[in-house]
């Protein structure tokens, strides 16, 4: 496997997610597609989408409710530069379109793909013991401190993990979920008092190599504002792959705000 093969796998997965063809993401023109449920899409996606924008850097592929798509396409074409479609103040214009569906932009994320040569070359070092952990062993680790590495709501998708130990204590954990047939997503947590020691990047890199060893492509997601997470991805051998902006119902957004309120 090389980086071209990795990109092709990612494009195919995005095509399943967006109900389009892989080449649509590399076309000169942006395009829109009706969102539909698919058993080949990433398993945590709630499809069909109200509206979702995806860009690999060349154009924008939008998927969503059919009645919204003409206005979404006009929004994209009338915006100077695809990057501006993912930024304020243009996103406010998109939200006005989404108001008709009782929705607004909720999630904005960067997705990272591995540079396979860098993943196997860099191998970040840390002074902790590293252990590969199978699902039977981490079944009791669905705790708040490991919420990024393991997902309690989708524990059946968690297939592999790597733990960092110091003095026999688990101090860091990277886990990956089988979000689709060809790609596994990596998440990582380190206990606060053990951070800034290179543990996160060592865990992420080791799990990426283990994932390749099982015939899957690892990928990594970070919110746009999570600079620490993005830096970890890069130190671990990953590079920016694509970006997404996802709309959700206003009630869903309000519930998130309420849940996170102090």
PASEBA-1860 file (N, C-alpha, C; in nm, 3 decimals):
! residues 262
1> XXXXXXXX> 0.084/-0.120/0.000/0.000/0.000/0.000/0.087/0.124/0.000 ~ 0.049/0.225/-0.079/0.120/0.351/-0.080/0.019/0.464/-0.060 ~ 0.066/0.589/-0.061/-0.022/0.702/-0.033/-0.131/0.719/-0.138 ~ -0.100/0.686/-0.263/-0.203/0.694/-0.367/-0.315/0.595/-0.340 ~ -0.280/0.475/-0.298/-0.381/0.375/-0.265/-0.464/0.418/-0.145 ~ -0.399/0.479/-0.047/-0.470/0.528/0.072/-0.571/0.634/0.032 ~ -0.530/0.727/-0.054/-0.621/0.832/-0.098/-0.739/0.773/-0.174 ~ -0.716/0.676/-0.259/-0.825/0.613/-0.334/-0.925/0.547/-0.240
9> XXXXXXXX> -0.876/0.483/-0.135/-0.965/0.419/-0.037/-1.048/0.524/0.034 ~ -0.984/0.636/0.072/-1.056/0.743/0.141/-1.161/0.806/0.050 ~ -1.125/0.830/-0.076/-1.221/0.888/-0.171/-1.341/0.796/-0.192 ~ -1.315/0.666/-0.200/-1.426/0.573/-0.216/-1.517/0.575/-0.095 ~ -1.457/0.583/0.025/-1.540/0.587/0.145/-1.622/0.716/0.150 ~ -1.562/0.827/0.116/-1.636/0.952/0.113/-1.748/0.946/0.010 ~ -1.725/0.876/-0.100/-1.829/0.860/-0.201/-1.947/0.780/-0.146 ~ -1.919/0.675/-0.071/-2.027/0.602/-0.006/-2.103/0.693/0.090
17> XXXXXXXX> -2.030/0.775/0.164/-2.092/0.864/0.263/-2.179/0.970/0.198 ~ -2.138/1.014/0.078/-2.203/1.128/0.013/-2.292/1.090/-0.105 ~ -2.306/0.961/-0.132/-2.389/0.915/-0.243/-2.343/0.976/-0.375 ~ -2.213/0.964/-0.400/-2.157/1.018/-0.524/-2.047/0.925/-0.573 ~ -1.969/0.969/-0.670/-1.857/0.891/-0.721/-1.726/0.946/-0.664 ~ -1.625/0.861/-0.647/-1.497/0.909/-0.592/-1.437/1.025/-0.672 ~ -1.451/1.021/-0.804/-1.392/1.127/-0.886/-1.461/1.262/-0.868 ~ -1.580/1.263/-0.810/-1.648/1.391/-0.787/-1.568/1.483/-0.696
25> XXXXXXXX> -1.488/1.426/-0.605/-1.411/1.507/-0.511/-1.288/1.571/-0.577 ~ -1.252/1.524/-0.696/-1.134/1.574/-0.766/-1.171/1.653/-0.891 ~ -1.301/1.669/-0.916/-1.346/1.741/-1.035/-1.318/1.892/-1.021 ~ -1.318/1.961/-1.133/-1.297/2.106/-1.129/-1.415/2.178/-1.066 ~ -1.537/2.126/-1.091/-1.656/2.191/-1.040/-1.708/2.122/-0.914 ~ -1.769/2.200/-0.826/-1.836/2.145/-0.709/-1.967/2.079/-0.752 ~ -2.020/1.994/-0.667/-2.143/1.924/-0.701/-2.226/1.896/-0.576 ~ -2.355/1.868/-0.598/-2.446/1.837/-0.486/-2.515/1.704/-0.516
33> XXXXXXXX> -2.548/1.631/-0.408/-2.604/1.497/-0.423/-2.703/1.472/-0.311 ~ -2.813/1.408/-0.345/-2.913/1.372/-0.245/-2.854/1.272/-0.147 ~ -2.870/1.300/-0.019/-2.818/1.210/0.084/-2.914/1.093/0.104 ~ -2.856/0.973/0.111/-2.935/0.853/0.133/-2.864/0.765/0.235 ~ -2.940/0.679/0.301/-2.880/0.581/0.391/-2.805/0.478/0.310 ~ -2.693/0.431/0.364/-2.612/0.332/0.295/-2.542/0.243/0.396 ~ -2.543/0.112/0.372/-2.474/0.022/0.463/-2.323/0.023/0.441 ~ -2.277/0.099/0.341/-2.133/0.113/0.317/-2.077/0.242/0.375
41> XXXXXXXX> -2.164/0.329/0.425/-2.119/0.456/0.483/-2.053/0.432/0.619 ~ -1.979/0.532/0.666/-1.925/0.522/0.802/-2.038/0.492/0.899 ~ -2.015/0.399/0.988/-2.122/0.342/1.068/-2.176/0.437/1.174 ~ -2.103/0.542/1.206/-2.153/0.636/1.307/-2.231/0.752/1.245 ~ -2.233/0.761/1.113/-2.307/0.870/1.049/-2.457/0.848/1.062 ~ -2.528/0.956/1.087/-2.674/0.950/1.093/-2.728/0.998/0.958 ~ -2.752/0.903/0.871/-2.797/0.934/0.736/-2.946/0.909/0.721 ~ -3.011/0.983/0.629/-2.953/1.083/0.539/-2.919/1.214/0.611
49> XXXXXXXX> -2.818/1.283/0.559/-2.779/1.414/0.611/-2.885/1.520/0.578 ~ -2.895/1.620/0.664/-2.968/1.741/0.626/-2.883/1.818/0.526 ~ -2.757/1.838/0.561/-2.660/1.901/0.470/-2.521/1.872/0.523 ~ -2.432/1.835/0.433/-2.293/1.809/0.471/-2.203/1.853/0.357 ~ -2.102/1.933/0.389/-2.004/1.979/0.291/-1.874/1.904/0.312 ~ -1.817/1.855/0.203/-1.691/1.780/0.208/-1.596/1.838/0.105 ~ -1.470/1.858/0.143/-1.371/1.906/0.047/-1.237/1.838/0.070 ~ -1.181/1.787/-0.038/-1.044/1.736/-0.038/-0.946/1.843/-0.088
57> XXXXXXXX> -0.996/1.964/-0.104/-0.911/2.076/-0.142/-0.928/2.125/-0.284 ~ -0.993/2.046/-0.369/-1.011/2.085/-0.508/-1.145/2.154/-0.531 ~ -1.250/2.101/-0.469/-1.385/2.155/-0.484/-1.464/2.123/-0.358 ~ -1.595/2.137/-0.364/-1.682/2.097/-0.254/-1.786/2.000/-0.308 ~ -1.804/1.891/-0.238/-1.914/1.799/-0.265/-2.011/1.814/-0.149 ~ -2.134/1.852/-0.181/-2.237/1.869/-0.078/-2.340/1.758/-0.092 ~ -2.385/1.708/0.020/-2.490/1.608/0.020/-2.594/1.648/0.124 ~ -2.719/1.621/0.095/-2.823/1.661/0.189/-2.962/1.637/0.136
65> XXXXXXXX> -3.058/1.707/0.194/-3.197/1.694/0.152/-3.213/1.753/0.013 ~ -3.286/1.683/-0.069/-3.299/1.721/-0.210/-3.351/1.862/-0.228 ~ -3.447/1.904/-0.144/-3.507/2.035/-0.163/-3.411/2.149/-0.128 ~ -3.305/2.120/-0.053/-3.208/2.223/-0.016/-3.094/2.237/-0.118 ~ -3.074/2.134/-0.197/-2.953/2.127/-0.280/-2.937/2.239/-0.382 ~ -3.043/2.284/-0.450/-3.022/2.394/-0.546/-2.966/2.520/-0.479 ~ -3.019/2.554/-0.362/-2.970/2.674/-0.293/-2.830/2.652/-0.238 ~ -2.801/2.530/-0.193/-2.666/2.500/-0.143/-2.565/2.511/-0.256
73> XXXXXXXX> -2.600/2.461/-0.374/-2.510/2.472/-0.488/-2.488/2.618/-0.527 ~ -2.593/2.698/-0.525/-2.577/2.842/-0.554/-2.487/2.908/-0.451 ~ -2.505/2.871/-0.325/-2.419/2.924/-0.218/-2.272/2.894/-0.246 ~ -2.243/2.770/-0.285/-2.105/2.731/-0.313/-2.050/2.807/-0.433 ~ -2.128/2.815/-0.540/-2.080/2.878/-0.663/-2.064/3.029/-0.649 ~ -2.143/3.089/-0.561/-2.137/3.234/-0.544/-2.035/3.277/-0.440 ~ -1.976/3.181/-0.373/-1.875/3.212/-0.272/-1.738/3.216/-0.337 ~ -1.662/3.324/-0.317/-1.529/3.334/-0.380/-1.427/3.248/-0.306
81> XXXXXXXX> -1.401/3.130/-0.360/-1.305/3.039/-0.299/-1.373/2.934/-0.214 ~ -1.335/2.807/-0.234/-1.401/2.701/-0.158/-1.373/2.710/-0.009 ~ -1.256/2.762/0.028/-1.224/2.773/0.170/-1.323/2.863/0.243 ~ -1.370/2.967/0.174/-1.463/3.062/0.237/-1.596/2.997/0.271 ~ -1.632/2.890/0.202/-1.758/2.821/0.232/-1.757/2.758/0.370 ~ -1.638/2.735/0.425/-1.623/2.673/0.555/-1.591/2.775/0.665 ~ -1.604/2.902/0.632/-1.567/3.007/0.727/-1.681/3.106/0.747 ~ -1.680/3.174/0.861/-1.767/3.289/0.877/-1.702/3.404/0.800
89> XXXXXXXX> -1.781/3.495/0.744/-1.926/3.512/0.760/-2.010/3.431/0.662 ~ -1.946/3.361/0.567/-2.024/3.289/0.466/-2.110/3.179/0.526 ~ -2.062/3.117/0.632/-2.142/3.012/0.696/-2.275/3.066/0.748 ~ -2.277/3.194/0.782/-2.405/3.253/0.826/-2.507/3.250/0.711 ~ -2.458/3.269/0.590/-2.547/3.262/0.473/-2.599/3.119/0.454 ~ -2.512/3.023/0.475/-2.556/2.884/0.464/-2.660/2.852/0.571 ~ -2.640/2.904/0.690/-2.737/2.879/0.798/-2.875/2.935/0.762 ~ -2.879/3.045/0.687/-3.009/3.099/0.645/-3.082/3.001/0.552
97> XXXXXXXX> -3.006/2.932/0.468/-3.066/2.829/0.383/-3.115/2.713/0.469 ~ -3.035/2.676/0.567/-3.068/2.561/0.651/-3.185/2.587/0.745 ~ -3.213/2.716/0.769/-3.328/2.750/0.855/-3.457/2.686/0.802 ~ -3.468/2.673/0.672/-3.589/2.616/0.612/-3.610/2.470/0.654 ~ -3.501/2.405/0.694/-3.510/2.266/0.739/-3.498/2.257/0.890 ~ -3.502/2.372/0.958/-3.488/2.372/1.104/-3.352/2.324/1.148 ~ -3.247/2.363/1.073/-3.112/2.313/1.100/-3.009/2.424/1.094 ~ -2.889/2.393/1.138/-2.776/2.485/1.128/-2.647/2.403/1.132
105> XXXXXXXX> -2.538/2.465/1.089/-2.409/2.395/1.092/-2.373/2.365/1.238 ~ -2.334/2.239/1.260/-2.304/2.194/1.397/-2.159/2.150/1.411 ~ -2.116/2.057/1.328/-1.981/2.001/1.340/-1.893/2.050/1.226 ~ -1.768/2.085/1.261/-1.669/2.124/1.161/-1.539/2.054/1.198 ~ -1.490/1.971/1.107/-1.378/1.885/1.144/-1.276/1.871/1.033 ~ -1.151/1.851/1.074/-1.041/1.814/0.987/-1.021/1.663/0.997 ~ -1.003/1.599/0.883/-0.973/1.456/0.881/-0.832/1.437/0.826 ~ -0.756/1.350/0.892/-0.617/1.328/0.857/-0.598/1.185/0.806
113> XXXXXXXX> -0.518/1.174/0.700/-0.481/1.044/0.644/-0.332/1.018/0.670 ~ -0.295/0.893/0.683/-0.154/0.863/0.711/-0.065/0.881/0.589 ~ 0.050/0.939/0.610/0.159/0.933/0.513/0.233/0.804/0.548 ~ 0.215/0.700/0.470/0.259/0.568/0.513/0.410/0.562/0.537 ~ 0.487/0.631/0.457/0.632/0.631/0.479/0.666/0.701/0.609 ~ 0.597/0.811/0.638/0.624/0.885/0.761/0.579/0.807/0.884 ~ 0.467/0.738/0.875/0.418/0.658/0.988/0.521/0.554/1.029 ~ 0.580/0.486/0.932/0.675/0.380/0.964/0.817/0.433/0.987
121> XXXXXXXX> 0.843/0.557/0.942/0.976/0.615/0.963/0.988/0.684/1.096 ~ 0.885/0.764/1.134/0.899/0.854/1.248/0.900/0.780/1.382 ~ 0.803/0.695/1.408/0.794/0.618/1.531/0.829/0.700/1.654 ~ 0.747/0.799/1.691/0.777/0.884/1.807/0.804/0.800/1.931 ~ 0.904/0.841/2.007/0.945/0.764/2.125/0.888/0.824/2.252 ~ 0.858/0.740/2.348/0.827/0.786/2.484/0.880/0.681/2.580 ~ 0.887/0.718/2.708/0.951/0.630/2.806/0.853/0.538/2.877 ~ 0.732/0.524/2.820/0.633/0.434/2.879/0.637/0.298/2.809
129> XXXXXXXX> 0.590/0.197/2.880/0.573/0.066/2.818/0.448/0.069/2.731 ~ 0.457/0.015/2.610/0.343/0.011/2.519/0.292/-0.132/2.506 ~ 0.161/-0.148/2.513/0.102/-0.280/2.497/-0.016/-0.273/2.400 ~ -0.022/-0.366/2.307/-0.139/-0.381/2.220/-0.248/-0.449/2.302 ~ -0.370/-0.393/2.296/-0.480/-0.440/2.381/-0.598/-0.480/2.292 ~ -0.650/-0.598/2.315/-0.764/-0.648/2.240/-0.895/-0.615/2.313 ~ -1.009/-0.623/2.244/-1.138/-0.583/2.303/-1.172/-0.650/2.435 ~ -1.139/-0.775/2.453/-1.172/-0.843/2.579/-1.103/-0.776/2.698
137> XXXXXXXX> -0.983/-0.724/2.675/-0.909/-0.662/2.784/-0.956/-0.521/2.814 ~ -0.997/-0.444/2.710/-1.039/-0.306/2.738/-1.190/-0.293/2.760 ~ -1.260/-0.405/2.774/-1.405/-0.402/2.793/-1.447/-0.323/2.917 ~ -1.361/-0.319/3.019/-1.392/-0.245/3.141/-1.336/-0.105/3.146 ~ -1.286/-0.056/3.033/-1.220/0.075/3.031/-1.306/0.186/2.972 ~ -1.435/0.164/2.964/-1.524/0.269/2.911/-1.553/0.369/3.023 ~ -1.454/0.457/3.045/-1.454/0.552/3.155/-1.430/0.692/3.098 ~ -1.467/0.797/3.173/-1.452/0.934/3.121/-1.311/0.968/3.074
145> XXXXXXXX> -1.210/0.917/3.142/-1.073/0.953/3.104/-1.029/0.891/2.972 ~ -1.106/0.795/2.919/-1.071/0.732/2.792/-1.182/0.754/2.689 ~ -1.255/0.862/2.699/-1.373/0.884/2.614/-1.338/0.910/2.468 ~ -1.216/0.956/2.439/-1.176/0.976/2.299/-1.119/0.849/2.237 ~ -1.057/0.767/2.319/-1.000/0.642/2.269/-1.107/0.536/2.248 ~ -1.206/0.532/2.336/-1.313/0.432/2.330/-1.447/0.504/2.334 ~ -1.545/0.451/2.263/-1.677/0.514/2.258/-1.781/0.419/2.318 ~ -1.834/0.456/2.433/-1.930/0.370/2.502/-2.056/0.347/2.420
153> XXXXXXXX> -2.097/0.447/2.341/-2.219/0.434/2.262/-2.203/0.341/2.143 ~ -2.077/0.319/2.102/-2.052/0.233/1.986/-1.942/0.133/2.018 ~ -1.947/0.076/2.135/-1.838/-0.012/2.179/-1.822/-0.134/2.089 ~ -1.928/-0.174/2.020/-1.916/-0.289/1.930/-1.824/-0.260/1.811 ~ -1.795/-0.131/1.786/-1.705/-0.095/1.676/-1.559/-0.086/1.720 ~ -1.535/-0.078/1.850/-1.398/-0.066/1.899/-1.326/-0.200/1.885 ~ -1.221/-0.203/1.804/-1.161/-0.331/1.765/-1.017/-0.350/1.813 ~ -0.951/-0.242/1.850/-0.809/-0.254/1.883/-0.765/-0.131/1.962
161> XXXXXXXX> -0.667/-0.148/2.049/-0.615/-0.035/2.126/-0.468/-0.059/2.158 ~ -0.400/0.050/2.193/-0.264/0.043/2.245/-0.261/0.124/2.373 ~ -0.212/0.065/2.480/-0.205/0.134/2.608/-0.062/0.171/2.642 ~ -0.046/0.284/2.712/0.084/0.327/2.764/0.080/0.309/2.916 ~ 0.179/0.241/2.969/0.183/0.209/3.111/0.308/0.265/3.176 ~ 0.292/0.314/3.298/0.406/0.357/3.378/0.388/0.300/3.518 ~ 0.483/0.222/3.560/0.473/0.157/3.690/0.352/0.068/3.702 ~ 0.312/0.009/3.589/0.196/-0.079/3.587/0.063/-0.007/3.576
169> XXXXXXXX> 0.065/0.126/3.575/-0.058/0.205/3.565/-0.084/0.245/3.421 ~ -0.208/0.232/3.376/-0.246/0.280/3.243/-0.254/0.431/3.246 ~ -0.168/0.499/3.169/-0.163/0.645/3.172/-0.203/0.708/3.038 ~ -0.211/0.626/2.933/-0.253/0.675/2.802/-0.313/0.561/2.723 ~ -0.406/0.596/2.635/-0.474/0.493/2.558/-0.513/0.547/2.421 ~ -0.479/0.474/2.318/-0.527/0.502/2.182/-0.612/0.384/2.138 ~ -0.728/0.413/2.084/-0.817/0.307/2.038/-0.863/0.335/1.897 ~ -0.899/0.231/1.825/-0.955/0.254/1.693/-1.085/0.176/1.677
177> XXXXXXXX> -1.176/0.239/1.603/-1.308/0.182/1.579/-1.322/0.147/1.432 ~ -1.388/0.036/1.406/-1.410/-0.010/1.269/-1.529/0.065/1.211 ~ -1.505/0.191/1.178/-1.613/0.278/1.131/-1.660/0.242/0.992 ~ -1.577/0.173/0.915/-1.616/0.125/0.783/-1.529/0.004/0.750 ~ -1.557/-0.060/0.641/-1.489/-0.186/0.611/-1.340/-0.170/0.586 ~ -1.301/-0.058/0.529/-1.160/-0.041/0.488/-1.081/0.054/0.577 ~ -1.150/0.135/0.661/-1.082/0.239/0.738/-1.123/0.233/0.885 ~ -1.023/0.243/0.973/-1.047/0.247/1.117/-1.004/0.383/1.170
185> XXXXXXXX> -1.088/0.442/1.255/-1.060/0.575/1.310/-0.990/0.564/1.445 ~ -0.886/0.646/1.461/-0.806/0.646/1.583/-0.844/0.764/1.672 ~ -0.859/0.738/1.801/-0.876/0.842/1.902/-0.779/0.815/2.016 ~ -0.739/0.918/2.089/-0.636/0.899/2.191/-0.664/0.986/2.314 ~ -0.627/0.935/2.429/-0.636/1.008/2.556/-0.510/0.983/2.637 ~ -0.467/1.085/2.710/-0.356/1.073/2.805/-0.398/1.141/2.934 ~ -0.372/1.078/3.048/-0.407/1.140/3.176/-0.336/1.276/3.188 ~ -0.404/1.377/3.244/-0.349/1.513/3.245/-0.207/1.524/3.298
193> XXXXXXXX> -0.175/1.453/3.403/-0.043/1.467/3.464/0.068/1.400/3.383 ~ 0.032/1.330/3.277/0.132/1.262/3.194/0.143/1.324/3.054 ~ 0.077/1.436/3.032/0.080/1.499/2.902/0.211/1.575/2.877 ~ 0.234/1.611/2.750/0.353/1.684/2.707/0.480/1.601/2.725 ~ 0.465/1.470/2.713/0.580/1.378/2.719/0.591/1.292/2.594 ~ 0.510/1.324/2.494/0.516/1.247/2.369/0.438/1.118/2.371 ~ 0.358/1.097/2.476/0.285/0.971/2.488/0.176/0.961/2.381 ~ 0.102/1.070/2.358/-0.009/1.066/2.262/0.040/1.032/2.122
201> XXXXXXXX> 0.148/1.095/2.078/0.197/1.069/1.943/0.256/0.929/1.932 ~ 0.321/0.880/2.038/0.374/0.744/2.035/0.261/0.642/2.026 ~ 0.154/0.665/2.102/0.039/0.576/2.098/-0.030/0.579/1.962 ~ -0.053/0.699/1.910/-0.123/0.713/1.783/-0.044/0.647/1.670 ~ 0.087/0.671/1.669/0.171/0.613/1.565/0.174/0.461/1.575 ~ 0.187/0.409/1.696/0.191/0.262/1.712/0.059/0.199/1.667 ~ -0.053/0.262/1.704/-0.183/0.207/1.665/-0.203/0.216/1.514 ~ -0.153/0.322/1.452/-0.161/0.333/1.307/-0.087/0.218/1.240
209> XXXXXXXX> 0.032/0.184/1.291/0.109/0.075/1.234/0.038/-0.059/1.256 ~ -0.020/-0.075/1.373/-0.095/-0.198/1.401/-0.217/-0.210/1.310 ~ -0.280/-0.097/1.281/-0.397/-0.096/1.192/-0.358/-0.137/1.051 ~ -0.249/-0.080/1.001/-0.199/-0.123/0.869/-0.170/-0.272/0.868 ~ -0.116/-0.322/0.979/-0.083/-0.463/0.988/-0.204/-0.554/0.981 ~ -0.321/-0.497/1.007/-0.446/-0.573/0.998/-0.521/-0.546/0.869 ~ -0.452/-0.481/0.774/-0.509/-0.461/0.642/-0.609/-0.348/0.632 ~ -0.608/-0.254/0.727/-0.700/-0.140/0.725/-0.620/-0.010/0.718
217> XXXXXXXX> -0.686/0.096/0.671/-0.625/0.229/0.667/-0.669/0.306/0.790 ~ -0.576/0.354/0.872/-0.613/0.437/0.986/-0.644/0.579/0.942 ~ -0.740/0.642/1.008/-0.762/0.785/0.987/-0.789/0.850/1.120 ~ -0.781/0.983/1.121/-0.780/1.059/1.246/-0.863/1.185/1.225 ~ -0.944/1.221/1.322/-1.032/1.337/1.310/-1.008/1.433/1.426 ~ -1.010/1.562/1.394/-0.996/1.665/1.498/-1.087/1.782/1.465 ~ -1.148/1.838/1.566/-1.223/1.962/1.548/-1.128/2.071/1.500 ~ -1.179/2.163/1.420/-1.093/2.265/1.362/-1.017/2.346/1.467
225> XXXXXXXX> -1.077/2.365/1.583/-1.014/2.448/1.686/-0.919/2.369/1.775 ~ -0.911/2.237/1.758/-0.828/2.155/1.847/-0.686/2.147/1.793 ~ -0.610/2.251/1.821/-0.474/2.260/1.769/-0.386/2.147/1.824 ~ -0.403/2.114/1.951/-0.321/2.008/2.011/-0.344/1.876/1.940 ~ -0.469/1.847/1.908/-0.500/1.721/1.841/-0.443/1.718/1.699 ~ -0.454/1.831/1.629/-0.398/1.838/1.494/-0.246/1.821/1.496 ~ -0.179/1.881/1.593/-0.035/1.865/1.605/0.001/1.720/1.636 ~ -0.081/1.655/1.717/-0.056/1.515/1.746/-0.066/1.431/1.620
233> XXXXXXXX> -0.167/1.458/1.538/-0.182/1.384/1.413/-0.057/1.396/1.326 ~ -0.006/1.518/1.314/0.111/1.542/1.229/0.236/1.476/1.287 ~ 0.255/1.486/1.419/0.371/1.420/1.482/0.364/1.269/1.465 ~ 0.243/1.215/1.452/0.225/1.071/1.443/0.239/1.018/1.301 ~ 0.258/1.107/1.204/0.276/1.064/1.066/0.156/1.085/0.977 ~ 0.057/1.159/1.026/-0.064/1.187/0.947/-0.052/1.324/0.880 ~ -0.130/1.341/0.775/-0.134/1.467/0.703/-0.280/1.504/0.673 ~ -0.311/1.634/0.656/-0.450/1.673/0.626/-0.503/1.599/0.504
241> XXXXXXXX> -0.625/1.543/0.516/-0.684/1.469/0.407/-0.806/1.538/0.349 ~ -0.905/1.564/0.433/-1.025/1.633/0.388/-1.089/1.705/0.504 ~ -1.187/1.791/0.474/-1.260/1.865/0.576/-1.409/1.847/0.555 ~ -1.485/1.863/0.664/-1.629/1.850/0.657/-1.696/1.955/0.746 ~ -1.812/1.999/0.702/-1.900/2.083/0.784/-2.038/2.019/0.777 ~ -2.093/1.987/0.892/-2.215/1.906/0.898/-2.327/1.980/0.970 ~ -2.443/1.983/0.908/-2.560/2.046/0.969/-2.639/1.944/1.051 ~ -2.699/1.993/1.158/-2.787/1.913/1.242/-2.911/1.995/1.275
249> XXXXXXXX> -3.014/1.927/1.320/-3.135/1.996/1.361/-3.104/2.094/1.474 ~ -3.173/2.206/1.476/-3.151/2.307/1.580/-3.170/2.246/1.718 ~ -3.267/2.158/1.733/-3.290/2.094/1.863/-3.169/2.012/1.906 ~ -3.104/1.947/1.811/-2.983/1.869/1.840/-2.872/1.962/1.888 ~ -2.854/2.073/1.817/-2.750/2.170/1.856/-2.780/2.227/1.994 ~ -2.905/2.262/2.019/-2.942/2.316/2.150/-2.913/2.217/2.262 ~ -2.938/2.090/2.236/-2.911/1.988/2.337/-2.762/1.975/2.366 ~ -2.680/1.989/2.261/-2.536/1.986/2.282/-2.490/2.103/2.368
257> XXXXXX> -2.544/2.220/2.339/-2.507/2.339/2.417/-2.548/2.322/2.562 ~ -2.667/2.272/2.584/-2.715/2.252/2.720/-2.631/2.148/2.794 ~ -2.597/2.041/2.724/-2.520/1.934/2.787/-2.382/1.980/2.829 ~ -2.323/2.074/2.752/-2.187/2.120/2.781/-2.184/2.243/2.870 ~ -2.301/2.297/2.901/-2.305/2.416/2.985/-2.255/2.381/3.125 ~ -2.179/2.471/3.191/-2.129/2.441/3.326/-2.242/2.437/3.427
END
